[in-house]
Amino acid sequence: MLIDLIRPDAAKTGHSHRQVPDAERARLTEALHVRRGPFRPQRLVSLRERKSGYWAAYVFRMVDICALIFFGFLGVRAESRGNLLSLPVGQVLPFLVATLVVAMTLSAFGLYRLNRTEKLWERLLKVAASVGLGAAAGFAVTRLTLEPGIVPYALEMWTMASLAFFSLLHLLWFTTVARWRKQGRLTPNIVIVGATKHAQRLIDGALARRDVNILGIFDDRLARNPDTVLGVPVLGDTKALLSHKITPYVDQIVVALDPSAKARVKDIITRLKSLPNEVSLLVDVHNDEGREAALSRMADQPLARVSGITEDDKRAFNKRVQDMIVGVTALVVFAPVMAMIAILIKLDSKGPVFFRQRRHGFNNEPIMVWKFRSMRKDAEDATASQQVTAGDERVTRIGRIIRKTSLDELPQLFNVIMGEMSLVGPRPHAIGMKTGPDESARLVAEYAWRHRMKPGMTGWAAVNGSRGPLHNADDVRRRISLDVDYIERQSLWLDLYIMMMTLPCILGDRKAIR
């Protein structure tokens, strides 16, 4: 409501907002600014989106390797004067050694890390040193394999071309990363539990450094705490944090209580473990050096972990590559089937072909999941408040077929390609889904643990019999247990096994109601 009242273009939109006096407008603007705090970016970027920035390092490394191989090939070709097959091994070896040395030194110098403190001149100097060491190794090999005094012209050209190309490439990389940091894609977002002197010191240091966004503070003792701490708003108590809409954007929850209050710290950490976010305990910040070290760990690496599974970046990248390759292939293969299903849905009942539903994604992020519509238009249930039962009259004739065979899930390939879902993972549940009269998320304390990984089109629970509606708390508990088991064991081979087992499980599952 505050946003609508202070929008400068409200008069142009045709809406009948009341006229707000300048003084009131200024007061509302100030109130909104106080609520947002000094760290809140104009646009909050979800943790899922920001993780994609880290994968760019692996892409960039592959670009470097491909470029090195290409330049090495050009060097060998120039040395052979077009007759590659007749070139002696001794004339190929210098280029091979130079290529390997440059590849290893680029990695050893840390040029594929998203180092926030690195300067451009430092990066370019490391690039020049890498190419120089590679060239030196190549020339050293020529001394052993060629006649004394002979310096291959092609190796000299390789050195100059590589130095120019990789300097330009890493200049582009540096400016791209700088732009991402400015957009907030690489700046960690944290919230603090405890409006304490430790939190105040941490915020003071973060204001000076500006490489960590502290979005808010939560504290159970609201009555004795101010509304803000150095401008950072106090957003509620610990209970409010468990369901707050800001959690999908938070990298870490930092508990900034006095460690000597062991009982209180233990109680809060126990409650926070039900969230998918990483929880860290802040210690040793009684001096400037300790505070700077803590902020550096938050900006670059996690603090000592209390709970939460930090997804390995390399594993996440490999899983994303797998999703793109298999997902795009599956979309092409199933395109005729999807077109036929769309036609049958239109012929069978009135309404749109697709059904969209808000569901929980990675880190509790709300995502819009696509499905083929299987229910009558007037009976759609966006929040899954009533799960499907045997002979459910809401399901259409075509709907019964595509639900039984899970063909209604095929449009989720678009979610996979967009990066919101994975091919394999915990199945996404509708926000507010109920099991009986109760909301499913409230039946099991560890419910949100399943959101520590992207949801999947199929999953470990689905191929182990936990498919379809959940009738009671035991059903919910079993599914959560299977989902968490998958998250802890996830690997390429397990994903391939689950994908291979999905079709036999679906066809052989006569008891599942969908």
Kinemage of the C-alpha trace (Angstrom):
@kinemage 1
@onewidth
@group {chain A} dominant
@subgroup {mainchain}
@vectorlist {calphas} color= white
{ca met a 1} P 0.000 0.000 0.000
{ca leu a 2} L 2.831 2.365 0.786
{ca ile a 3} L 4.318 1.762 -2.662
{ca asp a 4} L 1.082 2.636 -4.403
{ca leu a 5} L 0.753 5.855 -2.456
{ca ile a 6} L 4.223 7.121 -3.265
{ca arg a 7} L 4.473 6.031 -6.908
{ca pro a 8} L 5.332 9.175 -8.930
{ca asp a 9} L 3.450 7.906 -11.991
{ca ala a 10} L 0.250 7.004 -10.162
{ca ala a 11} L -1.649 9.900 -11.702
{ca lys a 12} L -0.785 8.693 -15.208
{ca thr a 13} L -2.025 5.130 -14.749
{ca gly a 14} L -5.693 5.968 -14.485
{ca his a 15} L -6.103 4.466 -11.001
{ca ser a 16} L -8.104 6.437 -8.481
{ca his a 17} L -5.436 6.857 -5.802
{ca arg a 18} L -6.069 9.693 -3.412
{ca gln a 19} L -3.827 12.743 -3.722
{ca val a 20} L -1.022 12.626 -1.163
{ca pro a 21} L 0.359 15.921 0.224
{ca asp a 22} L 4.078 16.476 -0.229
{ca ala a 23} L 4.739 16.238 3.518
{ca glu a 24} L 2.941 12.919 3.818
{ca arg a 25} L 4.616 11.614 0.683
{ca ala a 26} L 8.034 12.483 2.165
{ca arg a 27} L 7.110 10.770 5.436
{ca leu a 28} L 5.966 7.617 3.644
{ca thr a 29} L 9.104 7.583 1.486
{ca glu a 30} L 11.287 7.891 4.572
{ca ala a 31} L 9.327 5.141 6.331
{ca leu a 32} L 9.772 2.823 3.341
{ca his a 33} L 13.499 3.599 3.205
{ca val a 34} L 13.844 2.813 6.919
{ca arg a 35} L 12.007 -0.459 6.398
{ca arg a 36} L 14.301 -1.421 3.520
{ca gly a 37} L 17.510 -0.467 5.299
{ca pro a 38} L 20.870 0.710 3.923
{ca phe a 39} L 21.817 -2.643 2.317
{ca arg a 40} L 18.580 -3.564 0.529
{ca pro a 41} L 19.165 -3.547 -3.272
{ca gln a 42} L 16.523 -2.152 -5.620
{ca arg a 43} L 15.812 -5.689 -6.817
{ca leu a 44} L 16.280 -8.721 -4.653
{ca val a 45} L 17.946 -11.558 -6.563
{ca ser a 46} L 17.071 -15.087 -5.420
{ca leu a 47} L 19.822 -17.416 -4.262
{ca arg a 48} L 19.106 -19.664 -7.272
{ca glu a 49} L 19.794 -16.790 -9.691
{ca arg a 50} L 22.930 -15.718 -7.873
{ca lys a 51} L 24.329 -19.254 -7.854
{ca ser a 52} L 24.304 -19.171 -11.650
{ca gly a 53} L 26.976 -16.453 -11.488
{ca tyr a 54} L 29.387 -18.857 -9.803
{ca trp a 55} L 28.907 -21.436 -12.559
{ca ala a 56} L 30.204 -18.851 -15.020
{ca ala a 57} L 33.704 -19.531 -13.650
{ca tyr a 58} L 33.549 -23.079 -14.983
{ca val a 59} L 32.259 -21.893 -18.343
{ca phe a 60} L 35.055 -19.345 -18.518
{ca arg a 61} L 37.652 -21.994 -17.698
{ca met a 62} L 36.341 -24.165 -20.537
{ca val a 63} L 36.535 -21.174 -22.907
{ca asp a 64} L 40.160 -20.655 -21.892
{ca ile a 65} L 40.991 -24.336 -22.430
{ca cys a 66} L 39.301 -24.420 -25.838
{ca ala a 67} L 41.149 -21.237 -26.854
{ca leu a 68} L 44.482 -22.727 -25.703
{ca ile a 69} L 43.872 -25.899 -27.735
{ca phe a 70} L 42.917 -23.798 -30.774
{ca phe a 71} L 46.044 -21.611 -30.536
{ca gly a 72} L 48.199 -24.697 -30.026
{ca phe a 73} L 46.699 -26.264 -33.146
{ca leu a 74} L 47.351 -23.078 -35.155
{ca gly a 75} L 50.946 -23.025 -33.927
{ca val a 76} L 51.547 -26.642 -34.905
{ca arg a 77} L 49.934 -26.070 -38.293
{ca ala a 78} L 52.104 -23.008 -38.933
{ca glu a 79} L 55.200 -24.988 -37.921
{ca ser a 80} L 54.287 -27.812 -40.317
{ca arg a 81} L 53.442 -25.402 -43.160
{ca gly a 82} L 50.231 -27.316 -43.819
{ca asn a 83} L 51.727 -30.843 -43.706
{ca leu a 84} L 50.636 -31.951 -40.221
{ca leu a 85} L 51.112 -35.699 -40.707
{ca ser a 86} L 54.791 -35.398 -41.553
{ca leu a 87} L 55.695 -33.066 -38.663
{ca pro a 88} L 58.194 -34.644 -36.194
{ca val a 89} L 57.088 -35.101 -32.594
{ca gly a 90} L 59.905 -32.826 -31.469
{ca gln a 91} L 58.297 -29.866 -33.218
{ca val a 92} L 54.826 -30.583 -31.777
{ca leu a 93} L 56.046 -31.040 -28.197
{ca pro a 94} L 56.895 -27.344 -27.505
{ca phe a 95} L 53.307 -26.271 -28.274
{ca leu a 96} L 51.857 -29.110 -26.213
{ca val a 97} L 54.026 -28.259 -23.202
{ca ala a 98} L 53.315 -24.512 -23.524
{ca thr a 99} L 49.570 -25.151 -23.686
{ca leu a 100} L 49.593 -27.369 -20.575
{ca val a 101} L 51.748 -24.908 -18.591
{ca val a 102} L 49.458 -21.950 -19.385
{ca ala a 103} L 46.343 -23.969 -18.488
{ca met a 104} L 47.828 -25.014 -15.137
{ca thr a 105} L 49.190 -21.579 -14.193
{ca leu a 106} L 45.932 -19.760 -15.044
{ca ser a 107} L 44.207 -22.057 -12.557
{ca ala a 108} L 47.037 -21.906 -10.004
{ca phe a 109} L 46.927 -18.099 -9.996
{ca gly a 110} L 43.241 -18.274 -8.991
{ca leu a 111} L 41.926 -16.564 -12.119
{ca tyr a 112} L 38.719 -18.597 -12.080
{ca arg a 113} L 37.685 -17.505 -8.603
{ca leu a 114} L 35.266 -14.605 -8.178
{ca asn a 115} L 37.694 -12.686 -5.996
{ca arg a 116} L 36.068 -9.445 -4.875
{ca thr a 117} L 39.372 -7.770 -3.922
{ca glu a 118} L 41.214 -8.421 -7.178
{ca lys a 119} L 42.372 -5.441 -9.233
{ca leu a 120} L 42.375 -5.374 -13.032
{ca trp a 121} L 46.122 -4.830 -13.253
{ca glu a 122} L 46.675 -7.841 -10.977
{ca arg a 123} L 44.606 -10.082 -13.249
{ca leu a 124} L 46.350 -8.894 -16.424
{ca leu a 125} L 49.746 -9.341 -14.771
{ca lys a 126} L 48.834 -12.947 -13.849
{ca val a 127} L 47.654 -13.593 -17.417
{ca ala a 128} L 50.959 -12.249 -18.803
{ca ala a 129} L 52.921 -14.348 -16.305
{ca ser a 130} L 50.968 -17.486 -17.295
{ca val a 131} L 51.607 -16.980 -21.001
{ca gly a 132} L 55.242 -16.087 -20.269
{ca leu a 133} L 55.802 -19.268 -18.252
{ca gly a 134} L 54.133 -21.320 -20.998
{ca ala a 135} L 56.332 -19.719 -23.662
{ca ala a 136} L 59.451 -20.243 -21.540
{ca ala a 137} L 58.579 -23.933 -21.126
{ca gly a 138} L 57.967 -24.240 -24.869
{ca phe a 139} L 61.281 -22.620 -25.757
{ca ala a 140} L 63.073 -24.816 -23.204
{ca val a 141} L 61.688 -27.898 -24.921
{ca thr a 142} L 62.960 -26.642 -28.309
{ca arg a 143} L 66.474 -26.518 -26.871
{ca leu a 144} L 66.192 -30.257 -26.206
{ca thr a 145} L 64.451 -31.327 -29.407
{ca leu a 146} L 65.838 -29.020 -32.105
{ca glu a 147} L 69.298 -28.091 -33.262
{ca pro a 148} L 71.045 -25.423 -31.137
{ca gly a 149} L 70.318 -21.862 -32.205
{ca ile a 150} L 67.034 -22.663 -33.963
{ca val a 151} L 64.079 -20.711 -32.576
{ca pro a 152} L 60.736 -21.739 -34.104
{ca tyr a 153} L 59.033 -18.709 -35.594
{ca ala a 154} L 55.592 -20.261 -34.999
{ca leu a 155} L 56.211 -20.435 -31.224
{ca glu a 156} L 57.075 -16.740 -31.170
{ca met a 157} L 53.823 -15.960 -33.005
{ca trp a 158} L 51.930 -18.252 -30.593
{ca thr a 159} L 53.303 -16.311 -27.633
{ca met a 160} L 52.302 -12.872 -28.969
{ca ala a 161} L 48.863 -14.003 -30.173
{ca ser a 162} L 48.095 -15.817 -26.881
{ca leu a 163} L 49.168 -12.843 -24.775
{ca ala a 164} L 46.961 -10.426 -26.750
{ca phe a 165} L 43.941 -12.760 -26.880
{ca phe a 166} L 43.940 -13.855 -23.225
{ca ser a 167} L 44.535 -10.296 -22.014
{ca leu a 168} L 41.436 -9.122 -23.908
{ca leu a 169} L 39.427 -12.159 -22.808
{ca his a 170} L 40.225 -11.676 -19.111
{ca leu a 171} L 39.553 -7.952 -19.412
{ca leu a 172} L 36.062 -8.882 -20.630
{ca trp a 173} L 35.708 -11.405 -17.804
{ca phe a 174} L 36.770 -8.842 -15.199
{ca thr a 175} L 34.287 -6.187 -16.404
{ca thr a 176} L 31.477 -8.767 -16.601
{ca val a 177} L 32.054 -9.872 -12.997
{ca ala a 178} L 32.222 -6.224 -11.876
{ca arg a 179} L 28.854 -5.586 -13.521
{ca trp a 180} L 27.352 -8.655 -11.843
{ca arg a 181} L 28.570 -7.421 -8.468
{ca lys a 182} L 26.962 -4.036 -9.093
{ca gln a 183} L 23.683 -5.785 -9.938
{ca gly a 184} L 23.855 -7.771 -6.696
{ca arg a 185} L 24.229 -11.158 -8.396
{ca leu a 186} L 27.439 -11.981 -6.518
{ca thr a 187} L 26.878 -10.080 -3.268
{ca pro a 188} L 25.826 -12.406 -0.426
{ca asn a 189} L 22.567 -11.570 1.350
{ca ile a 190} L 22.367 -12.345 5.063
{ca val a 191} L 19.971 -11.791 7.923
{ca ile a 192} L 21.038 -11.585 11.541
{ca val a 193} L 19.323 -13.243 14.499
{ca gly a 194} L 19.881 -11.130 17.587
{ca ala a 195} L 19.799 -7.343 17.869
{ca thr a 196} L 22.950 -7.429 19.990
{ca lys a 197} L 26.191 -5.491 20.287
{ca his a 198} L 27.790 -8.222 18.156
{ca ala a 199} L 25.250 -7.525 15.412
{ca gln a 200} L 25.895 -3.786 15.702
{ca arg a 201} L 29.652 -4.275 15.283
{ca leu a 202} L 29.092 -6.559 12.312
{ca ile a 203} L 26.758 -4.062 10.619
{ca asp a 204} L 29.199 -1.237 11.259
{ca gly a 205} L 31.966 -3.178 9.504
{ca ala a 206} L 29.655 -4.206 6.634
{ca leu a 207} L 28.687 -0.559 6.050
{ca ala a 208} L 32.356 0.316 5.625
{ca arg a 209} L 33.108 -2.594 3.268
{ca arg a 210} L 29.874 -2.848 1.252
{ca asp a 211} L 30.522 -6.408 0.083
{ca val a 212} L 27.763 -8.060 2.135
{ca asn a 213} L 24.056 -7.149 2.169
{ca ile a 214} L 22.471 -7.358 5.625
{ca leu a 215} L 18.756 -7.385 4.794
{ca gly a 216} L 17.309 -7.422 8.285
{ca ile a 217} L 17.430 -8.514 11.913
{ca phe a 218} L 15.201 -10.933 13.794
{ca asp a 219} L 15.056 -11.089 17.593
{ca asp a 220} L 12.705 -12.783 20.049
{ca arg a 221} L 13.075 -9.930 22.521
{ca leu a 222} L 11.284 -7.296 20.447
{ca ala a 223} L 9.986 -5.344 23.413
{ca arg a 224} L 13.465 -4.301 24.535
{ca asn a 225} L 14.972 -3.770 21.052
{ca pro a 226} L 14.883 -0.720 18.735
{ca asp a 227} L 13.138 -0.733 15.344
{ca thr a 228} L 16.511 -0.537 13.570
{ca val a 229} L 20.175 -1.183 14.305
{ca leu a 230} L 22.386 1.289 12.407
{ca gly a 231} L 19.558 1.584 9.885
{ca val a 232} L 19.047 -2.169 9.385
{ca pro a 233} L 15.368 -2.926 10.197
{ca val a 234} L 14.263 -5.381 12.862
{ca leu a 235} L 11.752 -7.445 10.871
{ca gly a 236} L 10.305 -9.649 13.607
{ca asp a 237} L 11.054 -12.533 15.914
{ca thr a 238} L 12.522 -15.946 15.132
{ca lys a 239} L 9.078 -17.397 14.460
{ca ala a 240} L 8.487 -14.698 11.833
{ca leu a 241} L 11.780 -15.649 10.139
{ca leu a 242} L 10.595 -19.245 9.656
{ca ser a 243} L 7.896 -18.117 7.230
{ca his a 244} L 9.215 -14.724 6.080
{ca lys a 245} L 9.056 -13.941 2.357
{ca ile a 246} L 12.669 -12.728 2.416
{ca thr a 247} L 14.187 -16.198 3.062
{ca pro a 248} L 14.458 -17.245 -0.651
{ca tyr a 249} L 16.894 -14.346 -1.131
{ca val a 250} L 19.091 -15.142 1.888
{ca asp a 251} L 22.457 -16.923 1.588
{ca gln a 252} L 23.117 -17.212 5.307
{ca ile a 253} L 21.313 -16.716 8.596
{ca val a 254} L 23.904 -15.453 11.071
{ca val a 255} L 23.209 -15.993 14.758
{ca ala a 256} L 24.865 -13.024 16.491
{ca leu a 257} L 24.012 -13.855 20.093
{ca asp a 258} L 26.491 -13.950 22.940
{ca pro a 259} L 27.983 -17.494 22.778
{ca ser a 260} L 27.951 -17.625 26.586
{ca ala a 261} L 24.122 -17.756 26.469
{ca lys a 262} L 24.368 -21.427 25.506
{ca ala a 263} L 20.760 -22.398 26.218
{ca arg a 264} L 19.322 -19.531 24.131
{ca val a 265} L 21.753 -20.118 21.264
{ca lys a 266} L 20.976 -23.851 21.213
{ca asp a 267} L 17.218 -23.223 21.232
{ca ile a 268} L 17.363 -20.729 18.336
{ca ile a 269} L 19.687 -22.899 16.231
{ca thr a 270} L 17.368 -25.876 16.760
{ca arg a 271} L 14.414 -23.858 15.479
{ca leu a 272} L 16.324 -22.449 12.508
{ca lys a 273} L 17.386 -25.924 11.350
{ca ser a 274} L 13.918 -26.357 9.864
{ca leu a 275} L 14.828 -23.780 7.187
{ca pro a 276} L 16.676 -24.680 3.953
{ca asn a 277} L 19.017 -21.700 4.428
{ca glu a 278} L 22.525 -22.098 5.779
{ca val a 279} L 22.788 -21.163 9.465
{ca ser a 280} L 26.059 -19.855 10.930
{ca leu a 281} L 27.110 -18.856 14.415
{ca leu a 282} L 29.100 -15.632 14.667
{ca val a 283} L 31.974 -15.845 17.151
{ca asp a 284} L 35.210 -13.983 17.949
{ca val a 285} L 34.144 -10.514 16.798
{ca his a 286} L 35.248 -8.613 19.885
{ca asn a 287} L 37.912 -6.683 17.949
{ca asp a 288} L 38.361 -5.131 14.521
{ca glu a 289} L 40.514 -7.995 13.278
{ca gly a 290} L 37.961 -10.643 14.232
{ca arg a 291} L 35.114 -8.646 12.713
{ca glu a 292} L 37.010 -8.152 9.445
{ca ala a 293} L 37.761 -11.882 9.294
{ca ala a 294} L 34.093 -12.734 9.841
{ca leu a 295} L 32.968 -10.342 7.104
{ca ser a 296} L 35.577 -11.734 4.709
{ca arg a 297} L 34.309 -15.260 5.318
{ca met a 298} L 30.748 -14.131 4.619
{ca ala a 299} L 31.757 -12.296 1.455
{ca asp a 300} L 33.965 -15.075 0.082
{ca gln a 301} L 33.316 -18.359 1.912
{ca pro a 302} L 30.732 -19.635 4.424
{ca leu a 303} L 31.262 -19.294 8.148
{ca ala a 304} L 31.651 -22.422 10.260
{ca arg a 305} L 28.476 -24.244 9.306
{ca val a 306} L 25.866 -25.093 11.919
{ca ser a 307} L 23.200 -26.466 9.578
{ca gly a 308} L 22.263 -26.467 5.943
{ca ile a 309} L 23.809 -28.333 3.045
{ca thr a 310} L 25.996 -26.098 0.911
{ca glu a 311} L 25.602 -27.396 -2.645
{ca asp a 312} L 28.980 -28.036 -4.185
{ca asp a 313} L 29.376 -25.589 -7.069
{ca lys a 314} L 31.038 -28.122 -9.335
{ca arg a 315} L 28.351 -30.723 -8.679
{ca ala a 316} L 25.648 -28.107 -9.279
{ca phe a 317} L 27.281 -27.089 -12.559
{ca asn a 318} L 27.482 -30.702 -13.746
{ca lys a 319} L 23.853 -31.233 -12.800
{ca arg a 320} L 22.856 -28.100 -14.736
{ca val a 321} L 24.749 -29.290 -17.829
{ca gln a 322} L 22.986 -32.650 -17.504
{ca asp a 323} L 19.609 -30.898 -17.222
{ca met a 324} L 20.225 -28.802 -20.320
{ca ile a 325} L 21.469 -31.663 -22.508
{ca val a 326} L 18.820 -34.201 -21.489
{ca gly a 327} L 16.070 -31.579 -21.089
{ca val a 328} L 16.472 -30.048 -24.545
{ca thr a 329} L 16.741 -33.525 -26.102
{ca ala a 330} L 13.602 -34.683 -24.286
{ca leu a 331} L 11.725 -31.550 -25.366
{ca val a 332} L 12.551 -32.276 -29.019
{ca val a 333} L 11.673 -35.978 -28.720
{ca phe a 334} L 8.381 -35.415 -26.872
{ca ala a 335} L 7.285 -32.377 -28.890
{ca pro a 336} L 4.897 -34.450 -31.098
{ca val a 337} L 3.434 -36.143 -28.005
{ca met a 338} L 2.949 -32.788 -26.281
{ca ala a 339} L 1.254 -31.354 -29.379
{ca met a 340} L -1.139 -34.340 -29.497
{ca ile a 341} L -1.964 -34.009 -25.782
{ca ala a 342} L -2.672 -30.294 -26.253
{ca ile a 343} L -5.117 -31.040 -29.076
{ca leu a 344} L -6.903 -33.751 -27.049
{ca ile a 345} L -7.250 -31.444 -24.034
{ca lys a 346} L -8.868 -28.740 -26.186
{ca leu a 347} L -11.267 -31.284 -27.713
{ca asp a 348} L -12.121 -32.904 -24.377
{ca ser a 349} L -13.106 -29.885 -22.255
{ca lys a 350} L -13.291 -26.115 -22.204
{ca gly a 351} L -10.369 -24.169 -20.848
{ca pro a 352} L -6.674 -23.561 -21.468
{ca val a 353} L -4.239 -26.311 -22.414
{ca phe a 354} L -1.806 -25.519 -19.605
{ca phe a 355} L -2.268 -25.222 -15.861
{ca arg a 356} L 0.170 -23.095 -13.843
{ca gln a 357} L 0.652 -23.428 -10.114
{ca arg a 358} L 2.884 -21.636 -7.599
{ca arg a 359} L 5.104 -24.152 -5.871
{ca his a 360} L 8.140 -24.180 -3.605
{ca gly a 361} L 11.489 -24.158 -5.412
{ca phe a 362} L 15.095 -24.063 -4.268
{ca asn a 363} L 15.610 -22.261 -0.942
{ca asn a 364} L 11.809 -21.786 -0.552
{ca glu a 365} L 11.687 -19.607 -3.675
{ca pro a 366} L 8.153 -19.512 -5.166
{ca ile a 367} L 8.217 -20.710 -8.774
{ca met a 368} L 5.459 -21.090 -11.363
{ca val a 369} L 5.288 -24.736 -12.418
{ca trp a 370} L 3.739 -25.712 -15.763
{ca lys a 371} L 1.509 -28.753 -16.338
{ca phe a 372} L -1.049 -29.900 -18.849
{ca arg a 373} L -4.522 -29.122 -17.510
{ca ser a 374} L -6.123 -32.322 -16.242
{ca met a 375} L -9.106 -30.897 -14.338
{ca arg a 376} L -12.212 -29.029 -15.315
{ca lys a 377} L -11.548 -25.300 -15.548
{ca asp a 378} L -14.100 -24.501 -12.819
{ca ala a 379} L -12.591 -27.073 -10.441
{ca glu a 380} L -8.890 -26.144 -10.543
{ca asp a 381} L -7.174 -26.046 -7.158
{ca ala a 382} L -4.188 -23.674 -7.248
{ca thr a 383} L -3.126 -24.371 -3.642
{ca ala a 384} L -3.799 -28.136 -3.618
{ca ser a 385} L -6.108 -27.650 -0.645
{ca gln a 386} L -7.956 -30.818 -1.722
{ca gln a 387} L -5.729 -33.586 -3.065
{ca val a 388} L -6.986 -35.852 -5.835
{ca thr a 389} L -8.861 -39.001 -4.757
{ca ala a 390} L -9.897 -42.166 -6.625
{ca gly a 391} L -12.639 -41.372 -9.157
{ca asp a 392} L -12.321 -37.626 -8.496
{ca glu a 393} L -15.030 -35.885 -10.540
{ca arg a 394} L -12.848 -32.817 -11.049
{ca val a 395} L -10.492 -34.777 -13.349
{ca thr a 396} L -11.378 -34.832 -17.068
{ca arg a 397} L -11.340 -37.963 -19.260
{ca ile a 398} L -8.026 -37.039 -20.870
{ca gly a 399} L -6.846 -35.850 -17.470
{ca arg a 400} L -7.159 -39.350 -16.001
{ca ile a 401} L -4.912 -40.769 -18.711
{ca ile a 402} L -2.192 -38.127 -18.581
{ca arg a 403} L -2.174 -38.049 -14.773
{ca lys a 404} L -1.890 -41.835 -14.487
{ca thr a 405} L 1.061 -41.863 -16.903
{ca ser a 406} L 2.508 -38.547 -15.599
{ca leu a 407} L 2.351 -37.108 -19.121
{ca asp a 408} L 0.747 -34.034 -17.558
{ca glu a 409} L 4.218 -33.213 -16.146
{ca leu a 410} L 5.922 -32.899 -19.567
{ca pro a 411} L 5.572 -29.060 -19.748
{ca gln a 412} L 7.869 -28.916 -16.718
{ca leu a 413} L 10.691 -29.423 -19.224
{ca phe a 414} L 10.331 -25.666 -19.765
{ca asn a 415} L 10.931 -25.128 -16.019
{ca val a 416} L 14.040 -27.308 -16.264
{ca ile a 417} L 15.456 -25.398 -19.234
{ca met a 418} L 14.780 -22.050 -17.476
{ca gly a 419} L 16.736 -23.304 -14.450
{ca glu a 420} L 13.841 -23.267 -11.977
{ca met a 421} L 13.693 -27.063 -11.757
{ca ser a 422} L 15.942 -30.042 -12.387
{ca leu a 423} L 15.192 -33.340 -14.126
{ca val a 424} L 15.760 -35.175 -10.835
{ca gly a 425} L 15.077 -33.800 -7.371
{ca pro a 426} L 12.375 -33.560 -4.726
{ca arg a 427} L 8.998 -33.155 -6.414
{ca pro a 428} L 7.731 -29.555 -6.045
{ca his a 429} L 4.745 -29.198 -3.731
{ca ala a 430} L 2.130 -26.494 -4.095
{ca ile a 431} L 2.480 -23.603 -1.659
{ca gly a 432} L -0.042 -24.217 1.086
{ca met a 433} L -0.658 -27.861 0.082
{ca lys a 434} L -2.728 -29.711 2.659
{ca thr a 435} L -2.639 -33.255 3.953
{ca gly a 436} L -6.074 -33.834 5.363
{ca pro a 437} L -7.145 -30.700 7.223
{ca asp a 438} L -3.568 -29.574 7.966
{ca glu a 439} L -0.964 -27.815 5.882
{ca ser a 440} L 1.675 -30.392 4.931
{ca ala a 441} L 4.591 -28.088 5.838
{ca arg a 442} L 3.387 -27.964 9.457
{ca leu a 443} L 3.212 -31.731 9.942
{ca val a 444} L 6.968 -32.364 9.761
{ca ala a 445} L 9.561 -30.023 11.267
{ca glu a 446} L 12.127 -30.906 8.581
{ca tyr a 447} L 9.714 -30.221 5.698
{ca ala a 448} L 11.747 -27.320 4.246
{ca trp a 449} L 14.917 -29.446 4.073
{ca arg a 450} L 13.624 -30.772 0.734
{ca his a 451} L 14.086 -27.237 -0.644
{ca arg a 452} L 17.863 -27.378 -0.252
{ca met a 453} L 18.011 -28.511 -3.870
{ca lys a 454} L 16.033 -27.600 -6.969
{ca pro a 455} L 12.789 -29.574 -7.306
{ca gly a 456} L 12.694 -32.244 -10.002
{ca met a 457} L 10.353 -33.725 -12.590
{ca thr a 458} L 11.053 -37.104 -11.019
{ca gly a 459} L 12.857 -38.075 -7.862
{ca trp a 460} L 14.070 -40.683 -5.388
{ca ala a 461} L 10.755 -40.575 -3.528
{ca ala a 462} L 8.771 -41.086 -6.751
{ca val a 463} L 10.648 -44.270 -7.712
{ca asn a 464} L 10.376 -45.596 -4.149
{ca gly a 465} L 6.597 -45.574 -3.966
{ca ser a 466} L 5.990 -42.081 -2.553
{ca arg a 467} L 4.043 -40.757 -5.515
{ca gly a 468} L 0.678 -39.036 -5.579
{ca pro a 469} L -1.322 -37.556 -2.673
{ca leu a 470} L -0.154 -37.603 0.941
{ca his a 471} L -2.895 -38.855 3.247
{ca asn a 472} L -1.382 -38.365 6.705
{ca ala a 473} L 1.673 -37.161 8.618
{ca asp a 474} L 3.427 -40.528 8.181
{ca asp a 475} L 3.168 -40.182 4.390
{ca val a 476} L 4.652 -36.673 4.585
{ca arg a 477} L 7.420 -37.857 6.903
{ca arg a 478} L 8.360 -40.755 4.595
{ca arg a 479} L 8.539 -38.498 1.535
{ca ile a 480} L 10.663 -35.924 3.344
{ca ser a 481} L 13.002 -38.695 4.516
{ca leu a 482} L 13.429 -39.961 0.940
{ca asp a 483} L 13.956 -36.427 -0.410
{ca val a 484} L 16.637 -35.607 2.162
{ca asp a 485} L 18.299 -38.974 1.521
{ca tyr a 486} L 18.525 -38.085 -2.181
{ca ile a 487} L 19.942 -34.606 -1.502
{ca glu a 488} L 22.716 -36.076 0.641
{ca arg a 489} L 23.568 -38.815 -1.900
{ca gln a 490} L 23.005 -36.955 -5.193
{ca ser a 491} L 25.357 -37.881 -8.025
{ca leu a 492} L 25.281 -38.191 -11.809
{ca trp a 493} L 24.923 -41.979 -11.604
{ca leu a 494} L 22.081 -41.811 -9.083
{ca asp a 495} L 20.277 -39.298 -11.315
{ca leu a 496} L 20.660 -41.585 -14.342
{ca tyr a 497} L 19.364 -44.554 -12.328
{ca ile a 498} L 16.307 -42.578 -11.163
{ca met a 499} L 15.552 -41.433 -14.714
{ca met a 500} L 15.794 -45.020 -16.008
{ca met a 501} L 13.555 -46.316 -13.204
{ca thr a 502} L 10.912 -43.611 -13.564
{ca leu a 503} L 8.984 -45.116 -16.493
{ca pro a 504} L 8.855 -48.692 -15.084
{ca cys a 505} L 7.752 -47.339 -11.697
{ca ile a 506} L 4.993 -45.224 -13.257
{ca leu a 507} L 3.677 -48.059 -15.442
{ca gly a 508} L 3.918 -50.623 -12.645
{ca asp a 509} L 2.369 -48.456 -9.932
{ca arg a 510} L -1.281 -49.507 -9.878
{ca lys a 511} L -2.002 -48.118 -6.425
{ca ala a 512} L -0.919 -44.499 -6.966
{ca ile a 513} L -3.785 -42.046 -7.315
{ca arg a 514} L -3.074 -39.009 -9.466
